[in-house]
Amino acid sequence: MTRMVWSVALIAAASSGCWVADATAPDLDFPAIRTDSAAYTLRRSDTGLQGAIGFTFTNRTGRDLFAGGCISPDPPHLERLVGDEWVVAYAPIVLLCWTPPRRIRDGESYRSALHISVPLAGTSGAPPWQSGLVPGTYRLVWDALSVPAPLPDELRTSNSFTLSLE
């Protein structure tokens, strides 16, 4: 009997987190995540490449969303356009503690930045740059967003922008 109660509870919990399109479908005429600029530059330092990509997420889903992480929401990762495919270029290291997720109410905006710090080739350090040369077209993908299930790609992906080296 206990096993059946737990099974029903797990199925109910899992199904309640599924994203279902409804009459309050989000406005997808522009990305929910917008970067502050159409072009960014990474700067070389003694230790590696440094830069920051500012972004604003605006919740237009018709419901509250949650962004999890340690102390503050985890940052997005960076994807590079290679041919006609998006591949992960940089994924920051995040702390592995748990704090309550940040609620982003419907209509509310959340502003933050992806801080990039890539060690020089041949040195020890992390995280590495994962997609070859830096110059190119990129986008942010914010996996920390949920309802509590992960959102569809179009709700957690930014506009595209260029990234170059100084």
SEDO-915102 format. One record per residue (C-alpha): x, y, z; residue in one letter. Coordinates in steps of 0.2 Angstrom, whole numbers, padded with zeros to 4 digits, always signed. Layout:
% SEDO-915102
XYZA...
This chain:
% SEDO-915102
+0000+0000+0000M+0014+0012+0005T+0023+0009-0012R+0007+0013-0022M+0004+0029-0012V+0022+0034-0016W+0020+0030-0034S+0005+0040-0036V+0013+0055-0027A+0028+0054-0038L+0018+0053-0054I+0007+0068-0048A+0023+0078-0044A+0031+0074-0061A+0016+0078-0071S+0013+0094-0062S+0030+0101-0068G+0027+0098-0086C+0027+0113-0098W+0010+0114-0106V+0005+0127-0119A-0011+0136-0114D-0020+0152-0117A-0007+0162-0109T+0007+0156-0120A+0022+0167-0120P+0025+0181-0132D+0040+0174-0143L+0041+0189-0155D+0058+0193-0146F+0069+0182-0135P+0064+0181-0116A+0083+0183-0113I+0091+0199-0121R+0109+0203-0120T+0115+0221-0117D+0124+0222-0133S+0125+0214-0150A+0144+0213-0149A+0156+0208-0135Y+0175+0207-0133T+0185+0196-0123L+0201+0204-0116R+0218+0195-0114R+0226+0195-0096S+0241+0187-0088D+0230+0173-0083T+0218+0170-0098G+0203+0178-0106L+0191+0189-0097Q+0174+0197-0101G+0156+0199-0096A+0140+0197-0105I+0126+0207-0097G+0108+0200-0100F+0090+0203-0094T+0077+0189-0093F+0059+0195-0094T+0046+0182-0088N+0032+0182-0101R+0025+0165-0097T+0010+0169-0088G+0016+0160-0072R+0030+0162-0059D+0047+0154-0064L+0061+0149-0052F+0080+0151-0055A+0090+0139-0044G+0108+0140-0039G+0119+0143-0024C+0116+0160-0015I+0111+0168-0032S+0104+0159-0048P+0117+0150-0058D+0123+0159-0073P+0119+0154-0091P+0131+0144-0102H+0138+0151-0119L+0134+0142-0135E+0143+0145-0152R+0136+0144-0169L+0146+0131-0179V+0139+0129-0196G+0120+0127-0193D+0122+0119-0176E+0124+0127-0158W+0138+0119-0148V+0143+0123-0130V+0158+0135-0129A+0159+0140-0111Y+0150+0133-0095A+0155+0142-0079P+0159+0132-0064I+0146+0135-0051V+0145+0132-0032L+0137+0116-0027L+0126+0122-0012C+0108+0123-0012W+0098+0138-0007T+0079+0142-0011P+0077+0147-0029P+0074+0165-0034R+0056+0167-0039R+0054+0178-0055I+0035+0183-0056R+0026+0184-0072D+0030+0201-0080G+0045+0203-0069E+0063+0205-0076S+0079+0198-0069Y+0096+0206-0073R+0113+0198-0072S+0129+0194-0081A+0139+0179-0087L+0157+0182-0081H+0169+0173-0092I+0186+0169-0086S+0196+0156-0097V+0213+0150-0092P+0227+0152-0106L+0230+0137-0116A+0244+0126-0108G+0240+0132-0091T+0230+0123-0077S+0213+0130-0074G+0195+0128-0077A+0183+0130-0085P+0191+0128-0102P+0185+0136-0119W+0176+0121-0127Q+0173+0126-0145S+0189+0131-0154G+0193+0149-0159L+0184+0163-0150V+0178+0175-0164P+0160+0170-0169G+0141+0171-0166T+0135+0166-0149Y+0120+0165-0138R+0116+0162-0120L+0106+0147-0113V+0100+0148-0095W+0097+0131-0088D+0093+0137-0071A+0075+0142-0076L+0061+0130-0071S+0043+0129-0067V+0049+0117-0059P+0053+0107-0075A+0065+0114-0087P+0058+0127-0099L+0057+0125-0118P+0073+0131-0127D+0065+0147-0134E+0061+0153-0116L+0079+0150-0110R+0089+0156-0125T+0095+0173-0129S+0097+0183-0145N+0113+0179-0155S+0128+0191-0153F+0146+0192-0159T+0161+0188-0148L+0179+0193-0153S+0196+0195-0145L+0205+0211-0141E
